[in-house]
Amino acid sequence: MGQHRRWLIHGSDLTSKSVRKAKKKYEKYDKTRHQFRKLRKFLKENKFLVNNEKPAAGDKQHVKYWRKRFKLFSRIREKPIYMTSELWFSVTPERIAKFLATFVSACLPGATSVLDVFSGGGGNSIHFANHFQKVYCVDSNLEHLYCTARNAQSYGVCDRIWLYKHKWGRKAARHFKKLKVDCIFGSPPWGGPEYINTETYDLENSLIPYGIHRLLSSFKSVSDNIILFLPKNSDLDQLNRATIDVMGANSKCKVIYMKEDGYPKGIMCMWGEAFTSYEEEGTAEQLNSDADEDIAETTEKENIDINYDIDG
């Protein structure tokens, strides 16, 4: 096991047969005994397995999300998928996750690694793993990391995924700076479904755990190629100011409005020369063919290139 991996758990280690062996391998590096005890319990109980026949009894709040489960994980028809109650409204829809992974691989053809911060249930990590050799997943919630690993197993990519349970901050950023990842992606918590109740989403005070300035700065310390998935009603003026303050006066931020079945889902914000300057004839059509998304028509707002999504 490489020196830089001593604080990571390999996705393929999270099985009922190997978790006991993995416990001995990893806990000598950190105080993780209680975490592995929880993981063993989750595995034994097959915790958080989604019932594909009917929603969980007494869980009326998530019924509407359960009905759209095929849009989150298409393989739920034939493979086991694991979700906590929180993940139902925070997992990125599969078509959007596929588009993003395809776009990043097209912009960074020589890249081998991606860091997924706030990885949740692995919706994005799984599709990154279809394009990149190593996908590092960071989340402070052990239940979410467990779901990420189990879902990655169902998609056959668990051998490309590494898990790190930790709150995102300076310590985590220092770890991944040493690994020299090619791209860092994050879909930070928006504060639950209530975010839609405000006309303009405050990126400084509503994002969890940090405002856009601090979050962008921490990401920049790891890689120059940065992507954030943010609410559709985000304050673009705040986004513009953060871009100038953190990335520099001449920097650009590409914003892509993401839709699915005619409904806006959020905006994909990208920093880094590879993303902001990537324009080739036929690019949108090719990406749409690969990932079922149409991207077209670009306008400019100071330091922000706004790409309006035309839902197919």
N, C-alpha and C positions, 0 to 999 in steps of 0.2 A: 504494500500500500504506500503510495507516494506521500512524501512529507506534507504537501499542501492539502491532502485529503483527510488528514486525521480528524478534522472537525466536521466532516461530511459523512452522510450515510448514503450508500449506493442504493438506488431504487430496487435492484435485483435482490438485495439482502432482505427486503421486507416480505418474507413468505413465512408460513407457519413452520417450515422445515429448517430454515436457516436463521430465524430471528434470534434463537438462543445463542448460536455461534457468533452472530453479528454483535450481540450484546457484549460478549467477552472481548471482541476485537475493538469495539469503539469506546466502551466505558472507561478504559484505562486512561483515555485522553481527557475526559471531562466527567462531570458529575451527572451522568445520564441514566443511572440505574432506574430511577422512578419513571423516566420516559419509556425505557424498554419494557418496564412492567406494564405500562399502559398499552404499548403497542401489542404486547403478547395477549392482553385482554381483548383488544379490538379484533385481533386475528382469530382468537378462539371463538368469539361471539359473532364473527363476520359482521362487525359493527358498520352501521350507516349504509348498508346495501339497499339500493332503491328497489322497491316493489314495482315491477313493470306492469302489474295487473291492476293495481288500485293505489291511490295515495294513502299515506299513513293515517290511521284512524285518529280523529280528533285534531287533525292538522289542516284546518280549513284555510289558514293564512297562505299556505303554499300550494293549494290545489291548482291555481291558474298557472304556476310555474311547472308543476308536475305534468300538466297537459301539454306543455311545450318541451318536454324532456328530450324528444328526438332532435330538436334544434340545438340542444346543448351538447348531447353526445349521440351521434347517429348509431353507434354500435350497441346502444342500450337494448336494441332488439334481440341481439344474440349473445351479448357479453355482459357480465356483471359490472355495474357502475355504482360508485359510492359517493354520497352527498350528505353533508350536515344540513341542518335547517337554514343556516346562514348562506351556504353555498348556492342555494336555489336561486337567489336573486343577485348573486355576484359573479357567477361563472360566465365567461365570455361565450356567446353563441358560436357554434362550431364553424359556420361559414365565415364569420369575421376572423376567428383564430386562424383558419386555413389561409385566408387572404393575407393576413399580416405575416405569417411565416413565409409564404411564397414571395411577398414583396421584399422582406428583409434579405432572403437568400439571393434575390435578383440584384439588390443593391450592394450586397457584400458577398460576391461570388467566392472569395477565398476564405471566408469566415468558418470557424470550427466550433465556436462556443457562444452561448447566450445565457445571460443571467435574468431570471424571472423573479422579480421581487413582488411580494404579496401574491404568491403563486396560487393560493386558494385550492380549488379542486383539480388543478392541472389542465384546465381547458386550453390555455395558451401553450403551456410547457409541452404537452403531448405533440402538438403540431410543429413546434420548434424542433422537437426531437426527430421529426421526419426529415428535417433538412440539415441539422447540425449534429456533430459528433457528441458534444457535451452540452447539457442544459442543467444549469444550477438553479434550484428552487429554494427561495427563502420565504419563510412564513413563521410568525410567532405562535401560531396555533398548531399543536401537534395533531389534532384531529384532521385539519386541512391537509397537512403533509401526508398523513396516512391515506387520505382519499386520493391525493395526487399519485402516490405510488401504486395504489390498487387500480386506479383508472389507467395509469400508464401500462400496467401489466395487461389489461384488457385490450389495449391498443398495440401491444407488442413492442414498446419502446422503453421499458423500464431499465434496460441496460445502458441507456444514454442519459439517465436522469440521476442527479445527485441532490440530496436533501439537506437543508441546514435550518434547524429550528432556532430562530433568534429574532428579536425585534430589529427592524431595519434602523441603522444609525451608523455612527462613526466606526464602531468596532467591526460590524459586518462589512462596511464599505472597505475598511483596511484589508480584511481577508481577501475580498474579491479583486481588489486592486492588484494584489500580488499574482493573481491568476491570469491577469491581462485578458479578460474576456473581450470578445469582439463587439458585443452589443449588450446594452442593459435595457430591459423592458420592465414596466411596472403598471399595474392596474390597482392603484391604491383604493382603500375603502372610501366610498362616497358618503357614508352616513346612513345607508339603508335606502329603501324606496322613497323616503320622504324628500330626497333631494329634488325631485321633480316639482315639489310644491312652490318653489321659488322661481321667479322669472329669470333671474341671473344667479348662477351658482358662484359663490365666493370661494375662489381657489386658495385664498390665504387663510381663511378661518374655518372652512368646512371640511377640507380634505383631512384624512386621517392617515398617518399620525402627525404629519407636518404640512405647513402651507407650501405653495408652489415654489417659492424662492428657496427655502431650505431643502425641499425634496429634490429639486433640480440640481442644486449645488452638490448634494450628496451623490447623486447619480453621475455627475460630471467628474467626480473624483475617481470613478471606476472606469468610465469609458467616454469617449467623445461621441459615440453613436448611441443616442438616447431615444426611447419611445415611451410615451405615457398615454394610457387610455383613460380619458376624462369624461365627465358628464357632457351631454349634448348642449346644455344651457350654460356652459362655462363662460366666465368673464374673459373675453379675448383681450381686453385692455390689460388685465392683470397678467395674462399669458405673455403679452408683448413686453411689458415691463420686466418680467422675470427673465425673458430671453435676453434683453439688453443688459440687465444687471449681472446675470450669471455667465452668459455665454459670450458677451461682448457686443459693442455697438453695431458692428457690421454682420452679426450672425443672423441666421434665418431659422424660422420654425415652420415646418410644413404641417398643415392641419387638414385632415381628411375626415369628412363627416360620414359616419358609417350608418347604413340603413339595412334593415332586413324586412322583407315583405311590406315595404312602404313605410315602415316605422323607424324613426331615428333611434339608434341605440347608444351613441356616444361619439366622441371625436378622438381620432388617433393623432397625437402630436409628436412630431419627429424633429430631432436636432442632429446635426452632423452633416458634413459635406456630402457623404455618400447618399443620404436621403434627400436633402433639400435640393440637390442639383441633378437628381436622377430623373431624366426625361428622355425617353426614346420613342420613336414612332411605333405605335402598336402595343406599347407597354400595357395600357389599361385593358385593351382587348385580351391580351395574353393572360394577364392576371385574372381577369374575369373568367376566362375559360378554365383556369386552374382552380379558382376558389369561389366562383359564383358571385363576384362583386364587380360593379361597374364604377370606375373612377374617371371623372372628366371635368373640363372647364376649370381653369385656374385664374384667380384674381389675387391681388396683393393688398395687404393692410399693413403698412409700415414694415415691420420685420416678420410678418406672418404671411405665408403663402396659403391661401384657403382653397382646398380642393373640394368641390361640391359633389357628393355622391349621388349618382342617378341610379336608383334602385332598379334592378333588372326584373 
